[in-house]
Amino acid sequence: MSGAGTSRPGRDDAPDRLYTLTQGRTRTAPDSPFDLVTLVVAESGPVAGMQSEHVAILRMTEFPASVVEIAAELRLPVGITKVLLCDLLAAGRVSARHPHRPAITDPDILEQVLVGLRNL
């Protein structure tokens, strides 16, 4: 039961609004580069006639932002956000990259791990 002021954006939105945003698409392609931590960066600015959500995403991603941050800011489900991001990626308006994780190169750490494994 939902009282006044307890609406949850993205969850309580009319389903037809979400359907309209994605033109009926509910999933991205299996080879989609987007997961929750993928960093998205705008490659160009908004242009006239763009969907307002696309404009918001481009403005939000002038600096790298993760998919989950974008979804939270838009107050949309992550799945819907991914569909919108795929549209922008296909149009060349954003790029996607995974966060850089530094490689473990310290030989002392590797040696300690090896010793620990041998002691098991």
Long-range contacts (C-beta under 8 A, 24 or more apart in sequence): 9-75, 9-76, 10-71, 10-74, 10-75, 10-76, 10-77, 10-80, 11-77, 18-76, 18-77, 18-80, 21-51, 21-53, 21-76, 21-80, 21-83, 21-84, 22-80, 22-83, 22-84, 25-83, 26-79, 26-83, 27-79, 27-83, 28-79, 28-82, 28-83, 28-86, 29-86, 32-82, 32-86, 33-89, 33-96, 34-67, 34-82, 34-85, 34-86, 34-96, 35-67, 35-98, 36-66, 36-67, 36-68, 36-78, 37-66, 37-67, 37-68, 37-98, 37-99, 38-66, 38-67, 38-96, 38-97, 38-98, 39-64, 39-65, 39-66, 39-96, 39-97, 39-98, 39-99, 40-64, 40-65, 40-66, 40-67, 40-70, 40-85, 40-94, 40-95, 40-96, 41-65, 41-94, 41-95, 41-97, 42-93, 42-94, 43-92, 43-93, 43-94, 43-95, 44-92, 44-93, 51-84, 53-84, 54-84, 54-87, 54-88, 54-93, 57-84, 57-85, 57-88, 57-94, 58-88, 58-93, 58-94, 61-94, 64-97
